[in-house]
């Protein structure tokens, strides 16, 4: 039976693309889909024939306010800043929009950062399917995340971690005070508020990352479905082909190094591209720099016959043809790098990126350089070391390519039965 699914997500392309991939999959299977996100994504979503609803905040301010960009990518305080200063202030407005949309929906599904969605589900007694885009969102005591503010987690035994994680729920109340206040105003129970540290939903919990990146653990939220990485990285629904200048560059010589900072870290790159330019020039190597729209005019000066500078290109068209992929460790970029089957160098900035970098190193598919230590000497060493990891990277690429995350997610969502709603 066809269902109407309301999906909500907030953040960068790495937060949007997995849900857009699933939205497209649901539509292809005959379901009705509405995707709610920041207004800057309207054109991309609607180009795929998916109904779009804008919810605040307007994240395009990140592209225009340098101080906001810096604070959002701070290694220690960035996550708190994004939550409390960007996502939570317009919570009431976002909730009202989602509540109105949910009245016509059968199932609600999305990112934990779209805080109004589980509240709307509780208000209308609709099934809400939770999802985790990265291992760091699960908070397993058997495979704990590496968090910059609490770097000791991976060294602790599960018994100690379970105690610490239970204490983090008090921190949840502090960080999400406005969500708890809104829930109280709406007459909702406190458990309607999502947990930042290991949220769970009785209707289902989709792990939107590969089991080869993090294997299932005994304390995963129940019931859970291991889906894999849902992939989408088109500019929009009408254009996917690689730029002719990039294609010509690939054809002109040896496979280049591909440098990218995704769509969030690229807004606060620091000296990343200058250090990269110095390194590849000294090594007499070829490289492609993806520098973002905001920075493109500034970084065009780095272009040469050996270095191509571009604002954006789908990672899926570049990374499989690279010698080594150098990136920030965002989950969307990391997933594409893993699927490419090529070794990588990860330079994590903030949020879940240090944990993703650590997992790539543990898998033997790449090496990592802390952002604060990033320099030409360490980068050259890392590029040489990454070149020795070709075989493991290729094997991992085959495993990732064998998964069909969209099929797994759509199957679970379609099997969820709508519940009697409260109008």
C-alpha positions in Angstrom: 0.0 0.0 0.0 1.3 3.4 -0.9 2.2 5.7 2.0 2.9 9.3 2.5 6.3 9.7 4.1 7.5 13.0 5.7 11.3 13.2 5.8 13.1 16.0 7.7 16.8 16.8 7.9 19.0 19.7 8.6 22.7 20.4 7.9 25.2 20.2 5.0 25.0 18.1 1.8 26.2 15.2 3.9 23.0 15.5 6.0 20.7 16.1 3.0 22.0 13.6 0.4 21.3 10.3 2.2 17.7 11.3 2.8 17.2 12.6 -0.7 18.5 9.3 -2.0 15.9 7.5 0.1 13.2 10.0 -0.9 13.9 9.2 -4.5 13.8 5.5 -3.8 10.4 5.7 -2.1 9.0 7.8 -4.9 10.2 5.2 -7.5 8.4 2.6 -5.4 5.1 4.4 -5.6 5.0 6.3 -2.3 4.3 10.0 -1.8 7.2 11.8 -0.2 7.7 15.3 1.3 11.2 16.3 2.2 11.6 19.2 4.7 14.9 21.0 5.0 16.6 24.4 4.8 15.2 26.6 1.9 18.6 26.6 0.2 18.0 23.0 -0.9 14.6 23.6 -2.5 15.8 23.6 -6.1 18.0 20.5 -5.7 15.1 18.5 -4.1 12.4 19.7 -6.5 14.6 18.9 -9.5 14.2 15.2 -8.5 10.4 15.5 -8.5 10.2 15.4 -4.7 7.8 17.8 -2.9 9.8 20.2 -0.7 8.9 22.1 2.4 11.3 24.7 3.9 12.0 24.7 7.6 14.3 27.0 9.5 17.1 27.8 10.0 18.4 29.4 6.8 21.8 27.8 6.7 23.0 29.8 3.8 24.2 32.3 6.4 27.1 30.1 6.9 28.4 31.0 3.4 28.3 34.7 4.2 29.3 35.1 7.8 33.0 34.3 8.4 32.7 34.2 12.2 29.7 31.9 12.1 31.6 29.6 9.8 34.6 29.6 12.2 32.4 28.8 15.3 30.5 26.1 13.5 33.7 24.2 12.7 35.5 24.7 16.0 36.9 21.3 17.1 35.7 21.5 20.7 32.7 23.8 20.7 31.4 23.5 17.1 28.7 20.9 17.8 27.3 22.8 20.8 27.4 26.0 18.7 25.5 24.5 15.8 22.9 23.1 18.0 22.2 25.9 20.4 23.0 28.9 18.2 21.8 27.8 14.8 19.3 24.9 15.0 17.4 25.5 18.2 16.5 29.3 18.1 13.8 28.7 15.3 12.7 25.4 16.8 9.1 26.5 17.5 8.6 27.7 13.9 10.1 24.5 12.5 7.9 22.4 14.7 4.7 24.2 13.6 5.6 23.6 10.0 6.4 20.0 10.5 3.2 19.4 12.6 1.1 20.9 9.8 2.8 18.7 7.2 2.6 15.6 9.5 -1.2 15.8 9.6 -1.2 14.5 6.0 1.5 11.9 6.5 1.5 8.2 7.4 5.2 7.9 8.6 7.8 10.4 9.8 11.4 9.7 9.2 14.6 11.8 9.4 17.6 13.1 11.2 17.8 13.5 14.9 18.8 17.2 14.3 15.3 17.9 12.9 14.1 18.2 16.5 10.5 19.1 15.6 9.9 15.9 13.8 9.7 13.4 16.7 7.7 16.0 18.6 5.2 16.2 15.7 5.1 12.4 15.7 4.3 12.2 19.4 1.6 15.0 19.1 -0.2 13.1 16.3 0.7 9.6 17.5 2.3 8.8 14.2 5.2 6.3 13.7 8.6 8.0 13.7 11.6 6.1 12.3 14.9 7.3 13.7 18.1 7.2 11.7 21.9 7.5 12.4 24.1 8.7 9.6 27.4 7.9 11.3 28.7 5.6 14.1 29.4 8.6 16.4 25.6 9.1 16.6 25.0 5.7 18.1 27.1 5.9 21.2 27.8 2.2 21.6 29.7 1.2 24.7 31.2 -1.7 22.7 32.6 0.6 20.0 32.6 4.2 21.4 33.1 7.3 19.3 36.1 9.5 19.4 34.9 12.9 20.4 37.3 15.8 20.6 35.9 17.0 24.0 36.1 13.4 25.4 39.0 11.7 23.6 39.3 9.0 26.3 36.1 7.2 25.3 37.7 4.6 23.0 40.1 3.5 25.8 37.4 2.7 28.4 35.7 -0.7 28.9 32.0 -1.1 28.2 31.0 -1.2 31.8 32.5 2.2 32.5 31.2 3.6 29.3 27.6 2.5 30.0 27.7 4.5 33.2 29.2 7.6 31.5 26.7 7.4 28.6 23.8 7.3 31.1 25.2 10.5 32.6 25.3 12.1 29.2 21.5 12.1 29.1 21.6 14.8 31.7 23.8 16.8 29.3 21.1 16.2 26.7 18.7 18.1 28.9 21.1 21.0 29.1 21.9 21.1 25.4 18.3 20.7 24.3 16.6 22.7 27.0 14.4 24.5 24.4 13.2 21.2 23.0 12.1 20.0 26.4 10.4 23.3 27.0 8.5 23.1 23.8 7.5 19.5 24.5 6.1 20.6 27.9 4.1 23.4 26.3 2.7 20.9 23.8 1.7 18.5 26.6 4.1 15.8 25.4 6.1 13.4 27.5 9.8 14.0 28.1 10.7 10.9 26.1 9.3 12.6 23.0 12.5 14.6 23.0 15.2 12.9 20.9 18.5 12.0 22.6 21.7 13.3 21.0 23.6 10.4 22.6 22.1 7.2 21.3 18.5 8.0 20.4 16.1 5.1 19.8 12.6 4.8 18.4 10.3 1.7 18.9 9.1 2.1 15.3 12.6 1.5 13.9 16.2 2.7 13.8 18.0 2.8 10.5 21.8 2.7 10.5 22.6 4.7 7.4 26.2 3.6 7.4 27.9 0.4 6.3 28.4 -2.6 8.6 31.9 -2.7 7.2 32.5 0.7 8.7 31.0 -0.2 12.0 29.7 -3.7 12.7 26.4 -4.1 14.6 26.8 -4.0 18.4 24.7 -5.5 21.2 23.6 -2.1 22.4 22.4 -0.8 19.1 18.9 0.9 19.4 16.2 -1.7 19.0 14.8 -2.6 16.5 17.5 -1.6 14.1 18.2 -2.1 10.4 21.7 -2.0 9.0 21.2 -0.2 5.6 24.6 0.9 4.4 25.5 4.3 3.0 22.7 5.8 0.8 24.5 7.7 -2.0 23.5 10.8 -3.9 25.9 13.6 -5.0 24.4 15.2 -8.1 24.4 19.0 -8.4 20.7 18.6 -9.1 18.3 16.2 -10.8 19.1 17.5 -14.2 22.9 17.4 -14.3 25.3 14.8 -13.3 28.0 14.6 -16.0 31.5 15.6 -15.1 32.6 19.1 -16.1 34.5 19.1 -19.5 37.5 20.9 -17.9 37.8 18.2 -15.2 37.4 15.5 -17.8 40.2 17.0 -19.9 42.4 17.3 -16.9 42.0 13.6 -16.0 42.8 12.7 -19.6 46.0 14.8 -19.7 48.1 12.8 -17.3 48.5 10.5 -14.3 45.7 10.1 -11.8 45.7 13.2 -9.6 45.3 13.7 -5.9 41.8 14.9 -5.1 41.5 17.4 -2.3 38.0 18.3 -0.9 36.6 19.6 2.3 33.0 18.7 1.6 30.4 21.4 1.9 30.8 22.4 5.6 34.5 22.4 6.4 35.2 24.1 3.1 33.6 27.2 4.5 36.5 27.4 7.1 39.4 25.9 5.2 42.3 27.7 7.0 45.5 27.0 5.2 44.4 23.6 3.9 44.6 24.4 0.2 47.8 26.5 0.4 49.6 23.7 2.2 48.2 21.2 -0.3 49.4 23.4 -3.2 52.9 23.7 -1.8 53.1 19.9 -1.2 51.9 18.7 -4.6 54.1 21.3 -6.3 57.1 20.1 -4.5 56.3 16.5 -5.2 55.6 17.4 -8.9 52.2 15.7 -8.7 48.9 16.5 -10.3 45.9 17.5 -8.1 42.2 18.7 -8.2 41.1 21.1 -5.5 37.3 21.3 -4.8 37.1 24.6 -3.0 33.4 25.5 -2.8 31.5 28.3 -4.4 32.3 30.9 -1.7 36.1 30.4 -2.0 36.4 29.7 -5.7 37.5 33.2 -6.8 40.1 33.3 -4.0 41.6 29.9 -4.8 41.7 30.3 -8.6 45.2 31.7 -8.2 46.4 28.2 -7.2 45.5 26.7 -10.6 48.3 25.6 -13.0 48.9 23.0 -15.6 49.3 20.5 -12.7 46.5 21.8 -10.5 42.8 22.2 -11.4 40.6 24.3 -9.1 36.9 23.8 -9.2 34.0 24.9 -6.9 32.3 21.5 -6.8 32.1 18.2 -8.6 30.3 15.0 -7.6 32.7 13.0 -5.6 31.4 9.8 -7.2 32.8 11.0 -10.5 36.2 12.1 -9.2 37.3 9.8 -6.3 37.4 6.5 -8.2 39.8 8.1 -10.7 42.1 9.7 -8.0 45.5 8.5 -6.9 44.6 9.4 -3.3 41.6 11.2 -1.9 42.3 13.8 0.8 39.3 15.0 2.7 37.8 16.3 6.0 36.1 13.1 7.2 32.5 14.2 7.0 30.3 11.1 6.8 29.1 11.8 3.2 32.6 12.4 1.9 34.0 9.5 3.8 31.3 7.2 2.4 32.2 8.3 -1.2 35.9 7.8 -0.5 35.3 4.3 0.9 33.2 3.4 -2.1 35.8 4.7 -4.6 38.2 1.9 -3.6 41.1 4.4 -3.4 43.3 5.2 -0.4 42.7 8.4 1.5 44.2 11.0 3.8 41.7 12.3 6.4 42.1 15.7 8.0 39.3 16.0 10.5 37.9 19.3 11.5 35.1 18.9 14.0 31.8 17.0 14.9 31.9 13.4 13.8 34.9 13.8 11.6 37.6 12.7 14.1 35.7 9.5 14.7 35.3 8.8 11.0 39.0 9.4 10.5 39.9 7.0 13.2 37.7 4.3 11.7 39.3 4.7 8.3 42.8 4.3 9.8 41.7 1.2 11.7 40.3 -0.3 8.5 43.7 0.2 6.9 42.3 2.3 4.0 44.1 5.5 4.8 46.0 7.7 7.2 44.9 10.8 9.2 46.5 14.2 10.1 44.9 16.3 12.9 43.8 19.7 11.5 46.0 21.6 13.9 49.1 19.6 12.8 48.4 19.8 9.1 51.4 21.0 7.2 53.3 20.3 4.0 55.8 17.9 5.7 53.1 15.7 7.3 51.0 15.8 4.2 53.8 14.6 2.0 54.5 11.7 4.4 50.8 10.9 4.5 50.4 10.8 0.7 53.3 8.5 0.4 51.9 6.2 3.2 48.4 6.2 1.7 49.8 5.0 -1.6 50.8 1.7 0.1 47.2 1.0 1.1 45.8 0.4 -2.4 44.8 -3.2 -1.9 42.8 -2.7 1.3 41.1 0.4 -0.1 40.1 -1.5 -3.2 38.7 -4.4 -1.2 36.7 -2.0 1.0 35.3 -0.3 -2.1 34.0 -3.7 -3.4 32.2 -4.3 -0.1 30.6 -0.9 0.0 29.5 -1.1 -3.6 27.8 -4.4 -2.9 25.3 -2.8 -0.4 22.0 -1.3 -1.4 21.2 1.1 1.4 18.3 2.7 -0.4 16.5 -0.6 -0.9 17.0 -1.6 2.7 15.7 1.7 4.0 12.8 1.8 1.7 11.8 -1.7 2.6 11.8 -0.9 6.3 9.8 2.3 5.8 7.3 0.7 3.5 6.7 -2.1 6.0 6.0 0.3 8.9 2.3 0.4 9.6 0.6 3.8 10.2 -1.0 4.1 13.6 -4.3 5.8 14.4 -3.6 9.5 14.5 -4.6 12.2 16.9 -6.0 15.1 14.9 
